[in-house]
């Protein structure tokens, strides 16, 4: 048994390392390279097969069938892997190209490069691109086709669009591409009658087993919930608040009253119908880095550039943060005038540096950023940054316009991250002091009440901001990094508010984690644009998948902070009073580990179902998918307390939980910034 146990551990770790290495190799050599040399090789499948076989032997030897929830949980993963193997060995994937009126009954298989027959023929009747109202941005791609079998006179008519597939005789067809003349379409073809069905059975079995694991009185989760350590409490806290400023100077533009009228003009910008206030706010924030310029509003600045570019090009308006780039351009101070980006002969100074934009060093990023800022100004002055709304196009209601203007004016994430971080630092300092000082009980209670009130107000403000963005954008805000980070901050605050009465020491962690999350959101997009959804994101599974994943990440973030806190408490010989707090923090971490891992698993497999519905593959080894799986596997390790002595020791457990959060950071941030892939928009 020991040999099998060690073999499972070695294989488990080896697969994690191998998958992490594969994502790096994909960034270096491309998706096709890692597919050919790692993911789609027999030896990679064999490693998973050996791990599964050893796991089954271990389960039988340990007689886990006597513990139904645990037996079903491990069995579910075995079923999922079996389904994946069947898909790999028997499934067929490919593409079929259709032209209007021409029947096709073969498709090009992706793996072999051969043309394979279909048991029926497909004929394209029409192809259409539908756009968002008032814009030329596609909202969907729709192929209308007919299916006819050779021995059947019956003709089946169907529409194929994003997230709306055609199923016929065991084959599934997905919208993949189209011809430039809109007279032809390319469809992805998938034939996997057994593998997908077995994998889905595994997903359902997994959901059932996780539910049973959480509610069974015989399992660890219920025993931990009834632990005496979770009934003990602790104390805290205090408050703080931020500020904003502006000043004025004469430059050619419209007056403030006219600017208020202009702000409500409706235009098409960034593939969306918006009030001109949105264009102006984005323009000013992205180029100048603030919400006003010399006391002028965003609309006054925008109008000034449109009407009098000759006067404005001498204004030191373009922010250049990178000092070495300013030095290369001969610019003093943090801001440059547009005319300073051109030499005496009118040549663009950045032109010789354009090739450096591809570099990922600080200079390359600074050149690219400055080039984009200059490009935005040139687009504005040449009337291509936005277009007036056509008289016949649908218009926004006055309420929607007013809501968007209000949203643009409030620097919500800036206010929230300042308040939460300041409160987090103060309450954390007081928490540290409280572990050593037992006096001033009344003062501590008043500080605690005040800090809870601030936290509640912060949560309410964040929720209002999110709801306002939802209303303004006309969709659930879950499609980009800014929105998912805002959701994660909301979830962190909601979780903290829900359980802070029982575990008061969580309040500083809730402040700090939500504050850092909001800071990242603020830095990543100083004033993020609200854009229409990509067509593939039009699915109800989007909000469910992202919400579940982000809830799991929020729990894992709280666990990492608690783990670090527990390790700080263990720094020396532990007094009895501090020992009780260590027990409480560690036990709560063990409790939170179950729902966080289960939610992460559910989120991953919901994403797989969505992927299967959208483009015919429930797993494609995209870097984001792969790192999510690595994170799941990493956090599954400490769940095995009976098999792993290290997971039973408080100090080692908290060290592991704290370090494991690096996997979450890599999954959410590292993949986006270093690896890319299909999920780069997220």
N, C-alpha and C positions, 0 to 999 in steps of 0.2 A: 504493500500500500504506500509506503514512503516513497518508493521509486516512482510510482504513478503520480503521486502528489507533486514531487519535485519536477517530474517531466512536464506536467500540466503548467506549473509555475514558469518553467523555462520557456516553453512554447508560447505561453500567454505574453510574457514580456518580450519575447523575440518578435511576435506579430505586431505588438505596439511599436517597437523600435523600427521594424521594417516598414510599417505604414507611414510613420513620421518621415522616414528617409525617402519613401516614394513620393511624398508631396513635395519634398525639396527637389528631387530629381525631375519631377514634372515641371517645376518652375524653370529649371535649367535646360531641359531637353524637350519639353512638350508632352502633351497628353498621350499622343500615339506611342511615344517611346516607353513610358511607364506601363501603358496597357499591354504592349508587346512583350516587355521584358519582366514585368512583375505581376500586375493584376490579372492578366489573362493567361498566365502560364500554368501548366499542370502542377509544378512544384509548389506554387502559392496555394492552389486549391488543396494539394496534398497536406500542407501544413494545417489548414483549417480542418481537413478531414481527420488527421491524426489527433488534433486537439479535441475534436468532437467525440471520437472513439474512446480516448482516454477518459474524458469526462463521463461518458456513459458507464464505463467500467467502474469509475470511482463512485458514481451515484449508486450503482447496484451494490458495491461492496459496503458502502456506508449505510445501506438500507434506508435511503431517503424516501422511499415509497411510503414509509410509515408517517412521514410529514408531508401530507398532500400538497399544501401551497408551495413548499420549497421544491418538491418533486415536479410539480407542474411548471414552476418558474424555469428550472433548468431544462425541463423537457421542451418548453416553448422555444428556447434558443436552439435546441437540437433540431426541432421541426423547421425553424426558419433557415438554418444552415442547409438542411436537406433540400428544402425548396429552392434555395439559391443554387445548389449543385445541379439540380434537375434543370433549372433555367440555363445554367452555363453549358451543360452537355447536350440538351435537347432543344432549347429555344432557338428561334431564328429571328434575326433583325435585318432590316434592309430599307431600301427606298424605292419608290415607284414614281416616275415622272409622267404626268398626264397633260395632254393638250386637248383643247375643246373639241368634242365630237369624235375623238379617236379612242377606240376601245383598247385597253391593255390588260393582259392576263399573266404577266411575268413581273418579277421585281428583282432588283440587284441585291444579293445578300452581302452584308457588310463584312463578315468574317472571311468568306471564300472568294468574294469578287465575282461569283457566278450568277447567272440569271436563273431564278427558280420559278416554277410554275405556280399560279394561283388556281384554285378550283372554280373560279368564276372570273368574269371580266369587269373592269371598272371603266367608266366613261365620264369625263368631266363635262358638265353642262355649263358651268360658269364659275368664275372666281371673282370675289369682291373684297375690297379693303374698306372697312367701316372706320370712321375717324371720330375723335372727340368733337362735340359741338363747337363750331366756330374756329376749328383748327385743322391742320393737315396732318396731325399726329395720329397714327393708326391706333385704334382701340381693339380691333380684332381682324383676323384674316379668315375668310369663309369660302370653302370650296363646296359647291353643290355637285354631287356625283350620282350616277346610277350604277347598280350592281346587278349582273345577270349571270346565272349559271348556264352552262351549255345545254343541259338536259331539262331546263325549266324555263317556261315562257314568262314566268313572273318576274317583273322588274322592281327592284327596291330603290327608292329615291332617298337620299340622305344628305345632310349638311355636316361638314367637318370643319371645326374651328378650334381656336385655342381653348383647352379644357373641355372640348366637346368632341369625343372620338366616335369613330364608326366601328362597330363590332359586327362581323359577318363571317359565318362558318369557321369560327375559331381564330380568325385573323382580326387584328386591330389596326386601324389607320389613324394617323395623327397629322395635323397640319404642320409642315416643316419649312416650306419655302414657296416661292412663286417666280414666274418669269417676268422680266421687265415690262413686257407688253400686256400683262395681266390676262393673257389667253392660255396660260399654263400654270400648273401647280406641282409641287413636290410633296409627297406624303411619306412619312415614316411608316414602315410595316413591322408589326410584331406578331409572332406566332409562338405562344408559350402556354398551351392549354393546361399543363400540370404544374409547372414550377411556381407560377404566380399564385395559383389557387392554394397550393400547400403552404407557401410563404405567408399568405393572408391568414390561413388557419393558425399558423404560428403566432401572428400578431394578436389575433383574438385570444388565443390561449395565454399569451403573455399578459394581456390586459386583465384577464380573469384571475390568473395566478397572483399578480401584483395586488389586486384588490383583496384576495383571500389572505395574502401575507400580512396586509395592514390590519385586517379585522380579526384574524385568528388569535385567540387568547394564549395559544401555546407557543407562538412565535415571538422573536426578540422585540419587535416593534411595540406590541402591547405590554410586554414586561417592562420595557424601558419607560413607557408612558406612566406606569404606576410606580416608578422609582421614587423613593423618598427624597432624592436629590432635587427632583423637579418641583417639590413643594416648598423648598426654601426660597427666600427672597433676598434682595439686596437694595441699596439706595443710591441717590444722586442729586443735582444739576443747576442751570443758569441761562441767560440770554444775550442777544446782540443784533445789529442791523447795518445795511449799506447805504450808499449815496450816489448821485449823478450830477453833471454840470454842462455848461455851454456859454459861448460869447459871440459877438457880432462884428462885421466889417462890410463896407459897401463893395459890391461886385454886381455886374449887370444881370438882372433876372426879374421875375415878376414879384409883386408884393404878396404878403402873407395871405390876404383874403382871396386873391386869385388862385394861389397855390392850393387852398382848401377845396376850391371848385375843381381844379385840374386833377386833384388826387382821386376823384371819383369817376373820371373818364374810364370807360372800359376798353381794353385792348387785348390782343392775343400775344402772349409772352410765355416763353418756355413751354410751348404747346398747351397753354391753358388760358381761358378767359379770366382776366384779372383786372382790378382797378389799377390805374396808373401808379398809385401809391406803392404797390408791390414792386413794380419795375424800378421806381426811384429809390426805394429802400434798399433793394438788392444792389443797385448800381453804387450808391454811396457807401454802403457797408463793405462791399467787396474791394472797392478801389481806395477809399479813404480810411476805412476801418472803424468808422464811428457813425452815429445816427444823425449828426448834424455837422455842417461845415461853416465855421465863423458865424454861428447864430442862424444860418439859413436852414430851412427844412429840406428834406430829400427832394421834394417836388421843385423847389426853387433852384436847387443845384441842377437837377435834370433839365429843367427848362432853360437855364442859363447856358448849359453846354449845347443844347439844340439850337438856340437862337443866336448866341454869340460865342462860337468856339474860338474865334480869333482872340477874344479877351480872356477866356478861361484857360487857354493853353499855357498861359504864363503863370497860372496859379499853382502853388506847390501843393498839389492835390493827391498825387499818387504815392501811397505808402510803400516804402521799400525797407523791409525789416533787416535784410541781410547786408551787414556793413561791408564785407569784401566786394559785393556786387556794386554797391554805391561807389566804392573806391575805384573800381574798374571803369565806371561810367563818369567819374569825375564829379560826383554829386555830394554835396555836404548836407548833413541833416537827414532825418528819417523820411522826409517827403521830397518828391521831385515834381517839377512841372512837366507837362507833356512835351513842351518844346525842348526840354533838356535831354529827351530821348532821341533827338535828331542832331546831327552835326551841322556845321556851317553850310554844307552843300545839300542839306536836306535828306541825307542818308540815315536810315534807321540804325542806331548804334547797336541794337541787339541782333541785327542780321548776322554778323560774323559769329555770334555765340549760339545760334539756333541749334547747331548740332549737339551742344552740351545739354540741351533740354532732356535728352534721352537718358542721361546719367542720373543715378539715384542718390547722388551726393547732395549736400546742402546747396552748393552753387547751382547745380542743374535744376533743382526744385525752385530756387529763387528766380532764375532766368525764366523758367516756364511760367511762374506766377506773374512776374512783371510783364511778360509778353501777352498773357491773357488779359491783364488789366488794360494795357495799351489797345489790345484788340477790341475790348468792350467799348472803350471811348470812340474808336474809329467806327464801330458798328452803330453807335448812337448817333454820331454826327453824319453818318451816311444813310440814316433812316432804316437800318436793317435790324436793330436790336429788338424792336417790337413792331407790330402792325395794328392799325386801327381796326376795330371790330366792324365787320360789314353790317349794313343796315338790316339785312335779312337774317343775320345770325342770331341764335338765342342769346338773350342777355341775362346777366345775374340780377337777382332781386336787390332792392335797396338794402334789405336786411343783411344779405350775404356780403355786399360791398362794405357796409359799415362794420360787419364782424371782421372782415379781412384787414381793414384799416386799423381797427383796435388791436388785432393780433400783431400786426407789423410794428405798432408803436411800443408795445410792452416787451422789454428785453427779459422775458420770463426766465429762461435758463440761467441768465447771468445773475438775476436777483436770487433765484433758488439756490444756485451752487454756492454763492457767497454766504447766504444765511445758513445753509446746511453745514458747510465746512466750518464756519466760525463757531456755530453751536456744537458741532461735533468735537472740535478741539477743546472747547471749554468744558463740555460735559465729560469728555474722556479724561481730562486732567483731574476733574473732581472725582471721577470714578477711581482713578489710580490712588488719589489721596484717601478715598473712603476705605480702601482695603487696609489702610494702616491706622486711620483715625476713627474713633467711635463716638465722638462728641457732636454737639450741635444738631441733634436729631430734628428739631423743629425747622431750623434753617434749611437743612437738607430736604425736608419734605416740601417746603415752599419752593425751593429751587427745582425740585422734581416736577411739581405741578406746573410751574411756569414753562419749563422746557417741553413738557408734553403739549401744552397749549400752542407753543411756537411750532412744534412738530406737526400738530394737527392742522394749523393754519397753512404751513408749507405744503402739506399733502393736498389740502383743498385747493390751493393756488395751482399746484402742478396738475391736478385732475381737471381743473377748469381750463388750463392751457391746452391740455391734450384734447379735451372735448371741443374747444374752439377750433383747433387745428383740424379735427375730424369734420366739423361742420363746414369750415372754409374749403377744405380739400374735396369734400363730397365723397370720402372713402375712409376706411379704417386706416389710421396712420401707422402702418407697419412695414412699409416698403423700402426703407433705407436706414442707414446707420443712425442718423439723428433721431428718427422716430422710434426705433427699437431701443435706443439708450434712454429716451424719455419714458418709454413704457417700463423699462427695467427699473428706473428710479421710482416710478409709481408703485411697482410691485414691491420693491424693497421697503418703501414707506408703509404700504398697506400691511405687509407681513409684520413689520415692527409694531405698528399700532395695534394689530390684532393680539399680539402676545406680550406686549411690554408690561402689562399689569402683573403678569405672573413672573416675568423675567426683566426687571427694571434695568439691569445692566446692558440690555440690548439697545437702549435708546441712543447712546453715543455711536454705536456701530451703525444704526439706521441712518443717523445724521451724516456720518462720514462716508459710508458707502454710497448713499444717494447723492451726496454732494460731489464725490469724485465722478460718479456716473454722469451727473449733469455737467460737470466741468469738461469731461471728454466730449460730450454732446456739443457744448458751447464752442470748444476749440476746433472740433472737427468741421463745423459749419456755422460760422459766426451769425449768419442769418439764413438758414436753410430754405431753399426754394421748395414750394409745394408743387410737385409735378404729377401728371396723370400716371396711373399704373401702367407698367409694361403689360401687353396683352396676356402673357402667360400668367401674370399675377392675379388675373380676374378669376378668383376661385374662393369659395367659402372656406376651403382648407387653409388658405393663407393665414387668416387671423387666428384660427385654432392652433395651427402648427407653431407660429411665432409666439403666441401667448404662452403656450405650454413650455416651449423651450426657454423663454425669458423668465418664466416663473422658476424653473429649475436653476437657471443661472443666478437668479436673485438669492435663492436659498443657499447655493454653493458659495456665493460671495459672503453672506452672513456667517456661514460655517468657517470660512477661511479667517475672517476677522475674529471670531470667537476662539478659533484654534490658536491664533497669535496671542490673544489675551490670556488664554489658559497657560501658554508657555511662559508668558511674562510673570504670571502668578507663581509658576514653578521655579523661578530663577534661583531660589535659595531654599534653605530649610523652611518648610511650610508650617506657619502657625495653624492651630485648629480652625480658627475663624476663616482663614484663607482657604484651607483644605475643603471646607464645605462649598465655597464658591467654585473651586476647581471642579469638584464633583458635579456641581450643577451645570457648569458650562460644558464640560465633556459629555455628560449624559444628554444634554440638549443637542449637542452636535451629533451624537449617535442616533438620536430620534430623528433629526432633520435629514440625516443621510438617506433614510428609506424613501420618503416622498420625493426628495430631490433627484435621486437616481432613477426612480420609477417615472417621474415626470420627464426626465431627460430621455429615457427609453421610449416613452409614448410619443414625445415630440419628434424624435428621430424617425420612428416608424410611421407617424402621420405624414412626415415629409416624404417618406418613401412612397406612400400611397398617392400623395399629390403628384410626385414625379411620374409615377406610373400612369396616372390619369392625363397628365399634361404632355409627356413626350415618350411614353411607352417603356420606360425603364424605371424600376423601383429602386435601383442602385446603380450608380455610374462611377463610383470612386472619385467624385469631385473632391478637391481638397477640403472644402467645408464639411462635406459628408464624412470624409475620412477622419478628420480631426474631431468631429462630434462623436464618432465611434470610439476613437482613442480616449476621449474624455469619459465616455460611459464605461469603458473597460477599466480605466484607472480608478474611478470612484466605486466600481463594483468590488474591488479588492478588499477594502476594510469591512465590507458587509459579511465576509467569511470569517467571523470571529472564532468559531470553533476549530477551523482548520489552520488559522494563522495566529500564532501566539502574539506577534507584534501588534495585531489589531486589537488585542485585549488589554494592552498596556496604555495607560492614559497619555503618557508623554509621547510615545512613538505614534499613537493614533493622531494626536493633535499636530505633530510635525508633518505627518503624511497629508492630513486634510488641508493644512496651510499650503504645502508645496504643490499639492494636486491642482490648486486653483490656477496654476500656470497653464495647465491644459485648457481651461476655460478661456483664459486671456488669449492664448494662441488661436483657439477656435473662433473667437469673436473678433479679435483685432488682428492677430498675426496673419491669418489667411487673407483678410481683406487688403492689408497693406503690403504683404510680402509675397503671397502665393497666387492670388487671383482665383479664377475659376468661374463657374456658372453663378455662384452666389456672391460675386464681387459687389453687386448692387446693395447687398445687405450689410 
